[in-house]
Amino acid sequence: MHWRMHERLNLAPWRRTVDNSVRAQGTCRGAAKWGRKQRRITLNVQSQTAKQDASSQPNDNDNGAGEQEITTTPLTTHDAAPEGLAAAPLRRRRRAFEPRQPSLALSRVKRALRRQAGPFFLAVLVIVAIGCGFEMLSGAPVELALPLWLAIGAGAALVVTLFRELNRNTIVSLSSLGQHRGYAVLGAAPELNAAALRQLPPDARTPLGCVTWQPASAFAASFRDLQAAVAPDGVVAFIAPGVNEGATTAALCTAASAMQQGRRVIVIDCDVRRRSLTRALGRDPSAGVMEAAQQPDAWRSFVDHEDETGLPFIAAAAPASPWQTLYGAPGFEALINKVRAEYDLVVLDCPPALGNAEGGLIARLAHRCVVVTVWDDTPLSAVRAAMRMLRTRSRVTTALYVNRVPAGFRFGRLRPE
């Protein structure tokens, strides 16, 4: 009648013994893992108890004369664990719940292989073609010399590509920027991969959508830090040494982050030839910043707003003449001053610094210039050339911002010294 109560009483020392044996075997590491294992042990004990209940029902002929008491034998460290408590299945289950962290060294090797795959096969093809041509001129059979020249070509190509990879002078750490050159680093933005973009709505899978819809993400937090760093400056220019390095993305995300903090922000597309910001926002106006510079008093009529966030911006229309430059417009500087009087922060998306002289000339009109670079892609020689051009005969404050840092690298935690 009370045999279940006796079973519960006898179950406690059995569980304590199992816990001590599992600890002695060293199969649990950490409090969280130990909790999960203890729950699995409890479930297995309950299942074995149910089996014992089914096999040891009291006999009806006893008429209650005696109460059946079921006791369990304690499991010591020298005894074998029950079938349900095997260590290997537990380890497999534990590994299934633990996310695998990608190896940083392996990711760098994969990036190097993708960069050098084209030069490697091209070098092999050239060497094998030269070797086979020489063998044909000398009268030797090409099919016999082809394996030899393939081996020679592969070895020579491997040496050439390895030399090219080891001599890549790109931005991968603070020391590679040159701490003694006086470069201020405002921070870094992580790389947005396809998995992160799939978490966004289908019509908002862009960097600006990540800042808008996922403000708690690391990507949005990096641009919140950037807008806080440029908060004291009224006019901020974003410029990159070359094309496709993320200057437009950094300008848009910084402006959106500043707007989320309650600041009055406007973005101006100053690249009238590429018009990256205008295309990113899905606009194709007939009149833009060039016409606003020609009529600085009527600049409000050229202001447009982004559909999702309501971010104000002045787009860039296609220039009527290829010889027209925005910096050469007579009222461009007056336009910036009038816009600055109405907004807390004016963000300028400038043309590339090394593409032509217009990008550097426009950036010099700002209070601060942020040079956007790409991690492990922008050459340091291009960074030095852009910095030298911006600092020549200009009092603008320059700083670096690193873009597209892979997940797991600590470069994004850097702050200016």
N, C-alpha and C positions, 0 to 999 in steps of 0.2 A: 504493500500500500504506500509506504513511504520510501520505496526503493529509489525513486527519482531524486528525492532530497539527498539520500546517501551518495548518489552518483555525483550530484553537484558538489557536495562537500569533498569527495575524493578527487574531483577534477582539478581543483586549484593547485595542489602540489604537483600534479602531473604537468600542468602548464608552466609552473615555475621551473620545473626540471627541464622542460623543453626549451624554455627561454635561456637558461644557463648553458645548455648544451649548444644551442645555436650561437650564443655569444662566444663560447669557448672555441667553436670551429671558425670563428671570424667571418661569418657569412653576411653580417650586417654592418654597414658603414653609414654612420650619420643617423640622426634622430628620425628624419622623414622616411628613410628606407627601412629603419627598424620598425616604425609604425605600420608600414604596409605589410611587412613580413609577419608581424604579430597578428594582424587581421587575417591573413591567409591561414596561419596556424590555427586560429580560433575556428575558422570555417571548416577546416579539415577535421578538427576534433569533434565539432558538432556532427559532421557527416558520419564519422566512425561511431559516435554515440547513438545516432539513429539506427545504424546497422545492428548495434548490440541490443537496442530496444526491440528490434524485430525478431532477433534470434533468441532472446531470453525473456519471453513473455511468461508470467506466472501460471502454474498448472491449476486448472479448475478443481482437481481432486484434493488440493491442499486445504480447501475451505478456509483459507486465511489463517491456518495454523502457524505458519511461519512466514516471515517477510524475507523476501529474497534481496540480498545486498550485493551489489555489483561493485567491485573495486577494480581499479586499473593499476597496472604495473608501471612505476616511474621509469622514464626513459633517461638513461645515463649517457654520458659522453662515449661510453664504449659500446652502447647498443646501436643498432642500425635504426635509422629514422623510418617512420612509416612510409608507405608508398606515396601518399599524398604530400609528404613533407620533403620530398627529394630536393636536393640543392640545385640541381641543374635546371629543372623547370622554373624554380623561383628566380634563378639568375636570368633565364630567358624572358620571363615576364617583367623583371625589373629593367632589363635593357630596352624592352618595348616601350616603356613609359619615359625613358630618358631621351631627350633630343640630342642628336649627334652634332657636335660642334665641328664646323669645317676647319681643316688644317690651313693655317695661314701660309706656311711654306708651300703646301701643295697648290694653293690658289695662285701664288706668285709664279710657280713653275708653269701652271696652265696658261697664265697670261703671257708668259715669255714664249711658250710654244705657239700660241696663236699669232704673236707678233712676228716670229722668225720663221714660220712655216713657209710663207711665200718666198723670202730670200733663200731659204735652204734648197727648195726644189728648183728654183731658178739657177742657183749656182751648180747644182748637180747636173741639170740639163746642159748648161753651157760647157762644163768640163767634159761631160761624156760626148757631146757633139764635136768638140775640138779633138778629143782623143780618137774617136772613130774616124773623123776626117783624116787625121794623120795616118792611121792604120790603112785606110783605103788608098792613100797616095803611095804608101810604101808597098802595097800589094799583099798585105797580110789579110787573112780572113777576118771579117768584122765580127762574126758570131763567136769566134774564139777570144777576141780581145774585149768584147763587150762586158763580161763579168769583171774583168780587171779594172776597166775604166769606171764602171759603176762603183766599185769599192773605193777607187781613188777619188772620184767625184764626191761620194758621200763623206769621206774623211775630210777632204778639203772644205766642203760646204759646212760641215760641223764646226770646224775651227773658225771659219769666217763668221758664222752666225753667233757662236759663243763669244767671239771678240766684240761683235757689234752689241750683244746684249750686256756684256760686262762694262762697256764703255758708254752706256746710255746715261747721260747726265740729266736726270729728271728729278722731280720733287717726290720724295718718299718719306721724308722726316724733316724735323726742324734743323738738324745739322746740315742737310743737303741744301737748305735755303741760304746758309751762310749767316751764322749768328753775329758775326763781326761786320756785316755789311749794313746794319741798321735797318733791316726789313722788319716791320711790325706785322705779325700774323694775327688776324682777327678771329680765326677759327677755321672750321672745315665742315662740309656737309656730306653726309653719307650717300652712297650710291643707291638710287632707286632701281630695284630689280623688278622683274615681271611678277614675282610673288607678292611684293608690296603693292604694286599697282592693281592687282586683281582684287584686293580688299576694298577698293574704291568703287563708287557707282560707275556704270559703263560709260556715261558721258562726262566723267570727271577724272579719268585716269591720266592725269598730268601732274607735274610738280606743284602747280598752283592748286589743283584739286587735293593733293596730299596735305598742303598747309591748311586748306579750308576745312576738309572733312576729317582729318586726323590731327588735331592740334597737339595731341599728347605724344605723337611719334617723334623719333629721334631726328628725322628730317625737318619737321616743323620746329622743334626745339633749337636746332642749329641756327635757323634764320631768326628766331626770336632773340637769340644771343647776339646775332649780327646787327639787328635793328637797334638793340640796346647799346651796342658799341658805337653806332653812328648817330645816336639820338641827339647829342649836342650840336651836330652839324646840320645846317639848314639845307644845303644843296650837296647831294652825294652823286658822284658819277661812277658807274660800273663799266669797266672796260677790260678786255682780255687781250693778251698778246696776239692771238690768232683767232681764226673763225672756229665755231663749234666747240667752244670751251666753256659755255654755260654762263656768260655774262648776262644775257637776257633773262634766263631762268633765275639767277641770283637777284636781279633787279626786281622782277615781279614778286618773288617770294618774300623778299625783304619788305617791299611796300605793303603786301598783304598782311604780313606779321605786324608791321607798325600800325596798320589800320585796325587790327584786332585789339591792339593796346589802347585804342581810343585817340590816336593821333590823326590829324588831317594830312593826308598823303596824296600826291599826284605823281604819275609816271609819264615821262616824255620820251618818245621814240626818236632818238637823234640820228639813227642810221637810216638815212633816206634812200639808200641804194639796196641794202639787204632787207630792211623793214622786218626784222625778226620778231620784234614785240608786236607789231601790228598783225602779222600773220598768226602768231601764237594766240591772239585774242579773237581771231576770225573776222577781221575787219579789212575792208578795201575801200577807203574813203577817196573821194575826189579832191578833197582839200584837207591838209594836215598841218604839221608843224612848220613846214616851209611857208605856207600862206599865213600862219599865225605869227611868224617872225616878221613878215612883211606888214602885218597889221597888229602890232602888239597891244593896242588899246582894245581890240575886239577879240582877245584871246579866249574869252569864256564861250564864244560860239563854236570853238573847235574842240571843246572838252567832251569826251565820251565816257561811258561807264561800263565796266565789265559786268557781264550778265549775272553771274552767280554772287559775287561779293560786293558789287557796286563800286569797285575801285575806280577812281577817276584817272583818266589818261588822255594824252594827246597823241593821236596816231600819226603815222607818216604816210603821205600820199606819194604815188609815183612821180618823180620829178619831171617837169615839162621839158627840161633840157639836161643832157648828161653833164654839162659843164657847171651846173648850179651846185653850190655847196651851202650847207646850213650855216657853217661858221661865217661865210661871207655875206650872209643876209644882213642888211643894215640894222634890223631891230631885234636880232636874236638875243643879245645880251639884255636889252630892255625887256624882252619877253620873260626871261628867267627872273629878273628882278621883280616884275609885276606878279608873277606866279608865286614867288617866294613870299610876297607880302600877304598872300591869302592862305597859304598852307604852312604847316609845321615842318614838313619834309618834302623836298623835291628830288625825285630820283631820275637821273639821266641815264638812258641806255645808249652808250656811245659805240661808234664803229671800232673795229679792232685797231689796236695801237700800232701794230707793225704793217697793217694793210696800206694805210695812207696817212698823211699828216693830219687829216681832219679830226680823227679820233682823239689824238693828244691835245689838239687845240681846244676842242670842246670840253675835254676833261679838266683843263686848266681853269675853266670858269667856275668850277665847283669848289666847295670848301674842303671836301675830302674826296679822294679818288681810291676806289677799291679795285685792285687788279685781281681778276678772277682767273685761277689756273686749274688745271686738271691733274689729279694725283697720278703719278707714274706715267705721265704723258707729255706735259708741257716741258720743253727743254729749259734748263736754267739759263742758257744763253739768251733765249727769248725773254725771260723774266728780267734779266739784267738790262737788256736793250730797252724794254718798255719802261722800266724804272728810271733809266738814264734819260729817256726822252721826256718823261713827265716831270722830272725834277729840274730839268734845264730851264733856267729863267722863269721859274714858277715857285710860288709859295704854297701850293696845294699840298695837303697832308696825304701821303700815299700809304697804303697798307695792302697786304696780301690776303686772299681768301681762297682756300683750297676746295675744289669741288670733286665730287664722285669718288670719295674715299670708300673702298670696299668695307663691308661689315666685318668687324673683328679687329680692325687696326685701330690703334690708339691715337692716330694723328688728330682725330676730331676733338680730343680733349685739350689740345694745346690752346694756350692763351698768350697774348702778347706779354713780353717780359717788361 
